[in-house]
Amino acid sequence: MGEIKLPEGFVTYPEARKKAFLTLKKMKEEGRRIVGVFCTYTPWELIDAADAAAVVLCGIGDENMPAAEKRLPKNLCPLIKASYGGAVADRCPFFYFSDMVLGETTCDGKKKMYELMSELKHTHVMQLPPGQFGRGALEFWKASVESLKDDLEQFYGITITNDRLREAIHLRNRERKAILDFYEIGCLKPSPISGYELNTVITSNEYAFDINKKIEALEQRIRELKDLYEREYKGKKSRPRILITGCPTHGVINKVIKRIEELGADVVGFENCCGPREKKDPIDETIDPITAIAEKYLRVNCSVMSPNPGRFKALGEQIHDYQADGVIEVLLQACHTFAVESDSVRRFVTEEKGIPYLSITTDYSTTDQGQIDTRIGAFIELLS
Ligand code: BJ8
């Protein structure tokens, strides 16, 4: 069993969430605006420009499934059930502290769940077009961005100015660059950082509300890791290098990501929403901010878009840049869009890129841990 090296004072994802409860409570008491969000399509800059904090509401763990399943089908994506279950059972402090919720019409499960969620709290659902390129797709999405701006203004009784939007875009672009540089430490061979740390730090960072401090902390860790690479890793033999693709992995960090590394491989990168998917693509700071925001987020390569060629381009680039020896696709149960796309991903990885591929379909329970370990173990053996 390999041991995962972690920096001193490392904070796990559940610990970071616990800490964030207290921060949010304090923020709420101080009268800060808080908007609950879910997805990479979220235009963070609009929320920033409304002087509100965005807090991620995606659920993890399976303790809220029974509450969710009173209204939702059992055979539904665990991310959707965990998120709704926490809200409806009043066990998600992030939902509790949110003034309003922002969702997008991504997959069918999520968009229908938002209808139920809107019974609990004001929920603004942005309408996404089904594809990025069709006639009128950008106009349609831009109208959704404008309608979110109108709703935030009305809900809070404020005006969101273009100057404030430009400032927010500039700051978030700086944050994107810092996050991207942090991910790219995984391109070093052998990697001086575990995928477990990468996944944990970036997902936990969603609960760090001071963006300037977050950028500083990332830059500091990047310097430490580069130094560590020069001192201890450079020139040494690398373990098999795995690139993760598919559904978001924040709910299965321990079950899949950590296990891959304990079983003898390095997770070096993520081609999913826990990776640099949208970080590589800054917002244009030279044009009208609403148009720039609409253009940027429409370029997100999620499987809910049909067709979704950008994902294959990004996957190819990451396999190359991160020097991946194999790809593991994580599919959350009943996620149809990623599941349908997975055969094309398998063929792309094995036939075009010539490296092995494994897909794992799972949920947030622990019942399939043994089976997952066996399959990951066999895959790593194949790569060794
Ligand atoms: S941009 S990946 S964060 S939608 S896993 S709930 S798609 S059934 S999470 Fe996602 Fe935005 Fe896309 Fe990223 Fe539905 Fe699939 Fe569940 Fe999903």
Boltz pocket constraint, residues with backbone or C-beta under 6 A from the ligand:
constraints:
  - pocket:
      binder: B
      contacts: [[A, 38], [A, 39], [A, 40], [A, 41], [A, 77], [A, 78], [A, 79], [A, 80], [A, 106], [A, 107], [A, 108], [A, 109], [A, 110], [A, 246], [A, 247], [A, 248], [A, 273], [A, 300], [A, 302], [A, 303], [A, 304], [A, 332], [A, 333], [A, 334], [A, 335], [A, 336], [A, 337], [A, 338]]
      max_distance: 6.0
